[in-house]
């Protein structure tokens, strides 16, 4: 199988403009300094414990003109007066999110989950890997050390958004409407299945998302899909909190890899001739896949002070795709091999 690489996107969050005041602080060149209460700037004041708008840093007086962008400043209008530097600030609906991991409790149903999943070990080479839901659930859980703001996909609306976006993009391929690709458009598919939600896949994806780790887990098989489960992971960074989950843009990012995929590789799947990463697209458009289940998390990543709010979407697929040498989908009249037309 071909393992997907993590596709990452950076969301540049615009900082709201504020009215210029007579007493505002300026750089030595006359540019306006951001205060501790402005969206985006408040993150830096908190993280670096800056005590004033024009703060002391490496024996200089500096301020921010945009988040993370420093300039020398002047100690006028009390700009160098220390006032704590913590600041409130806000980002609309994101203010309701408390990034303190307080909502993360012992994963519900771990006793039953472990009874089911611990027997599903997976051997890769000479190494036997425990199932993700066995290794991390309950007393063995290893939730991420970062401060979690929100997680889990529980609402039917969220599930439908994810399913709808997947099926919309799969239909684009199946109908022969995708014109991008290396050396030509993608041909139509006779057997592109419509995806539906699978709770086992979703619970497993959520448990992996809760670890806040890069890369893919080693064993995510389920009772129904006990040989191979595919997985796509998308990450997005932002400078400010937001309650928006961005499912559609993350899934679209996977799909947009189609531009680097050669149609000649459909009959016998491989990456020969691809001009970039394509594994996320090929899993998304793998005809034999019928089920998807996803997990989500947003957490505060202290190692990324400029864009510390990280969102991660993990989707698991059954049956898994990206199996080398096998057919991605059957080329021909759209839907002609589908049982329901």
Secondary structure, DSSP 8 states (H G I E B T S, - for coil): ------EEEE-----------TT--BBTTS-B---TTSTTHHHHHHHHT--SSSEEETTEEEEEEETTEEEEB---TTTT----S------GGGGG---SSTT--S-TTHHHHHHHHTT--EEETTEEE--HHHHSSGGG----SSEEEEE----HHHHHHHHHHHHHHHHHHHTT----SBTS----BS-----EE-HHHHHHHHHHHTTT-SS--S----SSS-S--EEEEEEEEESS------HHHHHHHHHGGGGG-BGGGSSS---TT-SS--HHHHHHT-TT--EEEEEEEEEE-TT-SSS-EEEEEEEEEES----TTS-SS-BSSTTTT-TT-
